[in-house]
Amino acid sequence: MFKKIRDDIEAVFARDPAARSKIEVLLCYPGLHALLVHRLAHRLWVRGWLLTARWLSQVSRFLTGIEIHPGAVIGERFFIDHGMGVVIGETAEIGDDVTLYQGVTLGGVSGDPGKRHPTLEDGVIVGAGAAVLGPFTVGKAARIGSNAVVLQAVPANTTVVGVPAHAVKRPIPVDWRCFPAYGNEPGTVADPLQSAIERLCKRVDELEDEVTRLRRAPEPSALDDGDDDRRLVANLRR
Ligand SMILES: CC(C)(COP(=O)(O)OP(=O)(O)OC[C@H]1O[C@@H](n2cnc3c(N)ncnc32)[C@H](O)[C@@H]1OP(=O)(O)O)[C@@H](O)C(=O)NCCC(=O)NCCS
């Protein structure tokens, strides 16, 4: 059990660029607290202590803002970042190394008994505010964009966004153990400093071209006195 808790802490530390120490993770991450309580509540649930398990999960919800039904089955190294507003339904199944951000719902769309909530396979990342609704499977290492509403199965290695969610990229085999922070492909989010430098370099190139063009213009003696552009050429030649 202690190994599991250690792995859960390691998972947070590895996936959140804001985490500075493991003790900080242990003390300050509601997603971790909710997961630890869920592990206990789930044990009670499968042993038939249904009311106690529900009560425990509601205490956890009160303290963390994360509601995980004790019947939900959750794999190893599960990470809920920030946490507030996350809801995980009774028949949800979550594989290993899955990451959810705040406001995610793993919910149902029917009141029928039996499986009503989604299954998330290993390495899935679900962005903030997304709702995954129904008893279908989200394949290994799939990524769900923030605020997407997913109403049908998502193939492995696929990124889906929007309402209703649709795929934005062709499935590509990725190593889901290399966690991309926030689900973004490395290098696709613009660095503002780099963009500013690129704009400056472009402007310098344009100005150099302009100076070259002006230097190649006809001799100033052949120009009218009132031509500002050409007077500039004369100055540049001095
Ligand atoms: C969906 C996501 C995983 C895609 O990341 P990516 O693989 O790097 O893909 P890109 O950023 O290149 O986006 C691909 C396309 O999807 C669009 N897109 C990305 N995220 C989107 C979103 N949440 N909703 C709608 N469209 C989105 C982009 O505009 C782009 O469209 P284009 O091809 O027409 O230009 C990522 O954008 C995302 O939403 N991650 C969750 C982040 C999050 O919840 N952060 C909270 C931290 S507290």
PDBQT file of the ligand as one rigid body, heavy atoms in Angstrom, charges set to zero:
ROOT
HETATM    1  C1  LIG A 301      -6.471  19.197 -27.024  1.00  0.00    +0.000 C 
HETATM    2  C2  LIG A 301      -4.998  19.385 -26.714  1.00  0.00    +0.000 C 
HETATM    3  C3  LIG A 301      -4.491  18.200 -25.916  1.00  0.00    +0.000 C 
HETATM    4  C4  LIG A 301      -4.288  19.471 -28.085  1.00  0.00    +0.000 C 
HETATM    5  O1  LIG A 301      -2.923  19.744 -27.943  1.00  0.00    +0.000 OA
HETATM    6  P1  LIG A 301      -1.934  19.568 -29.213  1.00  0.00    +0.000 P 
HETATM    7  O2  LIG A 301      -1.863  18.120 -29.557  1.00  0.00    +0.000 OA
HETATM    8  O3  LIG A 301      -0.665  20.263 -28.897  1.00  0.00    +0.000 OA
HETATM    9  O4  LIG A 301      -2.711  20.222 -30.414  1.00  0.00    +0.000 OA
HETATM   10  P2  LIG A 301      -2.660  21.732 -30.953  1.00  0.00    +0.000 P 
HETATM   11  O5  LIG A 301      -2.488  22.711 -29.856  1.00  0.00    +0.000 OA
HETATM   12  O6  LIG A 301      -1.683  21.729 -32.093  1.00  0.00    +0.000 OA
HETATM   13  O7  LIG A 301      -4.156  21.895 -31.520  1.00  0.00    +0.000 OA
HETATM   14  C5  LIG A 301      -4.636  21.151 -32.625  1.00  0.00    +0.000 C 
HETATM   15  C6  LIG A 301      -5.912  21.811 -33.108  1.00  0.00    +0.000 C 
HETATM   16  O8  LIG A 301      -6.940  21.689 -32.102  1.00  0.00    +0.000 OA
HETATM   17  C7  LIG A 301      -7.409  22.984 -31.713  1.00  0.00    +0.000 C 
HETATM   18  N1  LIG A 301      -7.631  22.913 -30.254  1.00  0.00    +0.000 N 
HETATM   19  C8  LIG A 301      -6.698  22.647 -29.313  1.00  0.00    +0.000 A 
HETATM   20  N2  LIG A 301      -7.274  22.610 -28.106  1.00  0.00    +0.000 NA
HETATM   21  C9  LIG A 301      -8.595  22.864 -28.290  1.00  0.00    +0.000 A 
HETATM   22  C10 LIG A 301      -9.704  22.971 -27.415  1.00  0.00    +0.000 A 
HETATM   23  N3  LIG A 301      -9.572  22.767 -26.105  1.00  0.00    +0.000 N 
HETATM   24  N4  LIG A 301     -10.925  23.227 -27.937  1.00  0.00    +0.000 NA
HETATM   25  C11 LIG A 301     -11.069  23.437 -29.278  1.00  0.00    +0.000 A 
HETATM   26  N5  LIG A 301     -10.045  23.336 -30.161  1.00  0.00    +0.000 NA
HETATM   27  C12 LIG A 301      -8.823  23.073 -29.672  1.00  0.00    +0.000 A 
HETATM   28  C13 LIG A 301      -6.291  23.945 -32.099  1.00  0.00    +0.000 C 
HETATM   29  O9  LIG A 301      -6.792  25.233 -32.329  1.00  0.00    +0.000 OA
HETATM   30  C14 LIG A 301      -5.782  23.289 -33.375  1.00  0.00    +0.000 C 
HETATM   31  O10 LIG A 301      -6.682  23.580 -34.417  1.00  0.00    +0.000 OA
HETATM   32  P3  LIG A 301      -6.147  23.821 -35.937  1.00  0.00    +0.000 P 
HETATM   33  O11 LIG A 301      -5.522  22.501 -36.327  1.00  0.00    +0.000 OA
HETATM   34  O12 LIG A 301      -7.406  24.139 -36.675  1.00  0.00    +0.000 OA
HETATM   35  O13 LIG A 301      -5.167  24.934 -35.839  1.00  0.00    +0.000 OA
HETATM   36  C15 LIG A 301      -4.744  20.681 -25.891  1.00  0.00    +0.000 C 
HETATM   37  O14 LIG A 301      -4.960  21.823 -26.667  1.00  0.00    +0.000 OA
HETATM   38  C16 LIG A 301      -5.629  20.791 -24.646  1.00  0.00    +0.000 C 
HETATM   39  O15 LIG A 301      -6.777  21.247 -24.670  1.00  0.00    +0.000 OA
HETATM   40  N6  LIG A 301      -5.045  20.359 -23.480  1.00  0.00    +0.000 N 
HETATM   41  C17 LIG A 301      -5.667  20.485 -22.202  1.00  0.00    +0.000 C 
HETATM   42  C18 LIG A 301      -5.059  21.693 -21.492  1.00  0.00    +0.000 C 
HETATM   43  C19 LIG A 301      -5.710  21.954 -20.146  1.00  0.00    +0.000 C 
HETATM   44  O16 LIG A 301      -6.780  21.488 -19.809  1.00  0.00    +0.000 OA
HETATM   45  N7  LIG A 301      -5.005  22.714 -19.363  1.00  0.00    +0.000 N 
HETATM   46  C20 LIG A 301      -5.455  23.030 -18.049  1.00  0.00    +0.000 C 
HETATM   47  C21 LIG A 301      -4.252  23.179 -17.186  1.00  0.00    +0.000 C 
HETATM   48  S1  LIG A 301      -4.675  23.860 -15.640  1.00  0.00    +0.000 SA
ENDROOT
TORSDOF 0
